[in-house]
Amino acid sequence: MVPDQVNMGQKSIATYTVGCKVNQYETALIEEELAERGFRIVPFSQTADYYLINTCTVTLRTDQKCREYIRSALKRNRRAKIVVTGCYAQRSSQELKRISPQCQVFDNYQKRHIAEYLAKEAFAIEETRESPEKLKLISKFPHHTRAFVKIQDGCRSFCSYCIIPYVRKEVSSRPISEVLSEVNRLLDSGYKEIVLCGINLGSYHQFIPLLEKLNCLPGLERIRISSIEPLHINEEFIGAMKSLSKICHHLHIPLQSGDDHMLKLMNRKYTTQDYQKIMEMVRKSIPDVGISTDLIVGFPGETERRFYNTYDFVNKMGFSKIHIFRFSPRPGTLASRLPGKVSASEMRWRSRMLDNLEKELREKFYRQYLNKELMVLFERKMQGKRENGKAFHSGFSSNYIRVLAPASEDELNRLISVKINDVNCEFAIGEILH
């Protein structure tokens, strides 16, 4: 396959991101710098001179997906240079290089040099004399109405199943002034909501002062907090969340298991009783809060009784959304060496059980808002769904309910009041109130 219509003057690059919000932020930052250096950013489905794949290595499945994207890029253009970075690149660079001699691997700590490297290679320019500490900020977040802002990196928690502390070892927090500068750039580009993200977000060194300063920024309408560990949620944090008007009433608090023995094996530093107290504290102060979580099924040692302990605890907690992961052993982690393996068929069955429960709990949470009003930030048009000549648009409420309503194009990226008329386990359906 020969590349078709490759512009010899301006080189093209396509990017694909696997994994977390931090990865998505880092890809957006690299894309913006590549565009500034003369590259044309094209969709990943198109033929390009270069492909950038930002990888994840949380599970065996994410490893597999990363390899698939590398191979699909090579099929589109066998002469293209494939740039691979991210956590999988950090963990197994040689494994990725063996896929093709076209693969150039950059680990997590080399990411910031990718744009400079590619510009030098593509345009035969001299290496720049930029300071390695030159401040790089994003001003746009392609294909998103909400912009992700990375404020923290690294983790030293060493949960027994997790490879991330080995591939993102350096723990750091961005200065408040730098975060504010970046958010102001995004506001100038028209973003109304920012999502604060990090590898271990709650360990950010001055989280409450940052939230207070962000809350004062003119033009910023919503501050959304991404995944935060249970032990980083205390009365001061809850008080800030309640008193600062722009913070969304949604928290994603990973649980992983509802059985105390399993939590100990996972090296999670709390009990189910600790977790329940945190949930009760949050809900007492913020009654409309949506709380989502992560669960791992099939962790070594998870007997049927321990699984049902998790099932019952999750049901009691009444989460608004649950992400369910089947255990995937990561070489080098303690969990990969633990006895008591759970069969693949048993993991699938347990996953289905929790998935059915998740749908029930989500619909139950949504039903609380029937015939009530929610403020929704509309993000995108739904294809093929119309009412009274208007296309349905999709967006999220503060407490992370996905809402559909007939709307016009000029109502995208605006906070609008919507009356909820119907719900199911996937979304709420409403009408815009003018």
N, C-alpha and C positions, 0 to 999 in steps of 0.2 A: 504494500500500500504506500503510494507516494503522496506527500502532503499536497493538498490542492489550494491554490491561490494564497500561498504564504507571502506576505508583504516583506520584501527584502530590506526596505528602509526601516520599518517599525516592526520589531519582533513582538509576537503574541505569546501570552501565557494564560493558562487556565489553572484554577486552583480547586482543590476539594479538601474539606475538613471532616475528619472523623473524630467524634468524641465531644468533650465538654465545652462549656461556654468560654473557658479560658483559651482553649484551642481556637475557637471561632474568633475571639478577639484578636489573637496573635496573627491569624491568617489575614484578617481585615487590615491590621497594621502593616503587614508585609505587602499586601496588595496595593495599599495607598502609596507606599514608598516606591514600588515598582512602577506605578503609573507616573509618579513624579520623575522617574528616571527614564521615561520614554517608552515603556512597554504598553501594549494594548491588551487589556484584560478581556478575555473571551469566556463564554460558558465552557464548562468541563466537557460537555458533550461534543464540542467542536474540535476540529483539527487545530493544533497550536504548535509553535516552535518549542515551547517549554511547558511542562506540567509540574505543579507544586502540590504535593499531597502531605497534609499535616496529620500525622497519625496518632492513634490511641492504642493502648495495650492493656486495657482494663480486663478484657476477657479473651478467650481463644477466638471467639466470633469476631471481635473487633480486629484482632490480628489478621484473620482471614479476609475481612472486608478491605483492609488496607492493601493487602497483596492483590486482591481483585481489582482495585482501582488503579494500581500501578500497571497491571497487565492490560487493562482496558485502554489506558493512555497509550501504551506501546502499540496496541492494535490500530489506534487512530492515526498514529504517526510513528513509524518505526525509527525515524531519524531524530525524534525529539529527545531532548535532555529531560530526564525525570528527576526532580528535586524532591527528596523525601526527608521530612523532619518530624518532630514530635516525640512522644513517649516511646513508641515502638522503635523509632530510629535510635533513641537513646539506649534502649535495652538490647537491641539485636541488629546492630548496623551491618555486620557481616552477612547475616541471613538475608537482609534486604538487598545488599549489593549483589548477592548471588542470583537474584531474579534476572538482572540484565546489566551489562557493562554500561548501559545508558543511565543507570541510577547513581545519583550523587547524594550522599547522605550527610545531613547536618543534625547534630544532636540539639537538645533543648537550649544549650548555652551558646550555640553557634547561630541560632535562628536570626538574631539581629544583624548578622552579616550577609544573609541570603541575597537581599536586594542589591547590595554593593557587588557581591560576587557575580551575580547574573548580568548586571550592567557592564561590568568589566569584560565578561566573556562575550556577551551578545554584541556589544558595540565597539569592542577593542579599545576601550578608553583606559587611560592611566588610572591606577588606584588612587582614590581620593585621599585627601589629608584630613578627613573629618576626625574629630575627637571620638574615641569609642564611647564616650559618655554623652554624645550629642543627644539632646532630648527629642524623642520621636513620639508624636501624639496622633491619634486618629481624628478625623473630622467627619467621617461618614462610615456607615455600616451597611454594606451592600445587601439588598433584598430583605432588609428588616426595617420595621417601623420603630421597634424598641432597639436601643443601642446598648451593647454590652461594654462595660468598662472594667478592665482587670485592675484590681487594687492590691492584690496579694499573690504571692507565688510560693510554692514549696510546702512540704508537710513532713513532720517528724513524729507522727502518731504511731506508725507501724502497727496498724490493724493487721492481724495475722494473714488475711486473705489478699492484702493490697500491695501491688508492686510500686505504686506511685512514690512513696518515700525513697525508693532506690533510683528513680529516674528524674525526680524533681527534688533533689536533696537540699538545695539552697533555699532557706526560708527568708522571704523579704517582704516589706511593705512599701508601697510607693508613697512619697511625700504627699501630704494633703494638698499643697499648692499645685503639684503636678496633676493630681486627679481633677482639681477644680479647673485648671487650664484646659484639660482635655474635655471635660463636660461642657465648658463654655463653647469650645469649638463645635461640639456636637449640637448644642442648642442653636448656634449660628447656622447650622445646616438644616435646621427644622425639626430635630428630634424633640419629642415631648416627654418621653420616658426613658430612663436609663436603668440598666440592670447591673448591680454591683456583683462582681464575681471574683473568685480566687480558688486556689487549690484547697486551702483550709481557711475560708473567708473570715471566720470569727477570730482568728489569731492576728488580724490586722491590728497594728499597734495603737491606733487612736480611732477606733471605730465610731464611738459616740460623737466625738468632736467633728469627725468627717460628716456624719449624718446631719449634724446641726448646721454646718456650713452649706452643705448641698441644699438643705431645706430652704435656705434664704436666697437661692439663685433665682433671679427673675427669668421667666420663660420655661423653667423646669416644672412640669406638672406632676410627675410621678417618679419615685425612687423605689425600685424593686430590689429586694435582697434575695440573692440566689441561695443555694444550699449552705446551711450553717449547722455545725455540730451541736448536739444537745447541751454539752457542758459549757458552751459559749453563750447560752441564753440564761440571763439572770435578771433580777428586778430592775437594774439600771437599764439594761437593753430593752426590756419590755416597756419601761416608762418612756424611753425615747421613742419607741415605735408608736406608742399611744399618743404622745404629745406633739410629735412632728407631723404636720398635716399632709405632707407629700409622700410619706412612706406607705407603700402598699400593705394592705392587711392580709398578707400571705407569707407563710414561712415553709420552707422545705427543710425538714429536720430528719436526717437519716436515722432509722431505727435498726435495720438489718436483721434483727431477730426479736421475737417477743418471749424468748425463753432465757432465763438468767444463766443457765449452764452454757448455752450457746454463745451468749454475749461474752462470757469469760473466755471461751475458746477463741473467739474472734478478737480478743484483746480490745474490746469496747469498754471504755472506762466508766460505765454506769450500769445500773440495774433497771429492770422494768419499772420498779417503784420510783426510781429517780426520774425516769422518762415521763411517767404518768404525772408526777408533781409538776414538771416543766409544762406539760400540756395544759394542766389545770390552771397554772399561773397565767399562761398566755391567754387562755379563753376567758378567764375571769376579768382580765383587764381589757381585752379586745374581743367582745362577743361574736363579731361577724368574721373573725379570722378564718382563713382557709389554711389547713395544715396538711401538706403532702409529705411523703416519705419514700425511702428506699428499703427493699427487703431482699435478702439472699435466701434462696431455697436450696436444699441439698448440700449444705455445708457439712463437712465430715463430722460425724457424731450426732447429726440431727435424726434422732429416732422418730417414729410415728408420733409418740406421745409429745415429744418436744416440738414437732411441727404443729400439732394441734394446740399447744400452748401459745405458739405464735399466732395461729389463726384466731383463737379466742381473744388474745390481747389486742390484735389489730381491729377486730370487730368492736371491742369495747372502746377503743380510742376514736373510732369514727373519723378516719382520715378523709380528706376531700379528694385525694388522688394518691395512687401508689405506683411506684416503678418497681417491677419484680424482675430479679435477675437470678438465673440458675448459676450455681457455684461453678466457677471456672478456675482450676488450679493454675497459679502463676509460678513458674520455676523460680526458686530463690526465696519464696515466702514460706513462713512456718506452716501455713495451712496446706501447702502442697505435700507435706510430709506427715500429716495427721492421719491416724487410722479412722475406720468407721465410714468408708466411702459410701455414698448413696448412688444407686443405679440411675442411669439416664432416664429410664422409663418412669421410675418413682419421682424423679425431679420434674418431669413433664406433668405428671398427675398433680403433684403439689402446686406447681405453677398455675395450672388450670383452676384448681380450687381457689387459690388466692386471687386469680384474675376475675373469677365470677364474683367473689366477695368485693373486690375493688369496684366493680361496676355498680353493685348494690349501694355501696357507701357513697360513691360519687353522686349517684342519682338522688340519694337521700339528702345529701348536702345541697344539691341544686334545688330540690323541691322546697327548701326553706324560703326561696326567693320568688316563688310563684305569686303573681299579682303584685309584686313589689318592684321598686325602681333600682336600677344599678347604673353607675357611671361606667361607660365602656369606651376604651380607646380602640377604634376600628383600624384594622391592619391590612386586610386584603379582601378582594372580591371573590365570592364563591362561584365557581363555574357552573352554569346550567340551572341555577336555582333563582327564580324570580317571583315577585308578587306585586300586582298593580303596576306593572311596567318597570319596577325597580329590581335590580339585582340584589341578592342577599350578600351582605358583607359580614366578616368575622372579626371579632376582637375579644379582649379580655377585661373583666372587671378587676377592681383593686384586689379582691380576694381570689383571683385566678379562676373565675368561672368563664368558660368559653361561651360567648354569646353570638348568635346569628340574628340579623335583622335586615329587612329591606332598607337600603340606603343609597344615596347618590354618591358619585365620585368625590364631590367636594367635602364629604363627611369622613373620608379617610384621614387618618392621623389627627383626629379630633376627639376630645373627651365629650361624650354625648350621653344624655340620660335616656335609658331604655326601660320600658315596662316589660317584665317577663310574663309571657302568656302560656308557655309550655316548656317542659324539660324532658330530657331522656338521659341515659348514662353517658352520652357523648357531649352534649351541649344544651344550652338554654336558648329558646327562641323568643324573640320579643319584638316590640315596635318602638320606634324612636319617638320620643316626646318632644315637641317643639314648643 
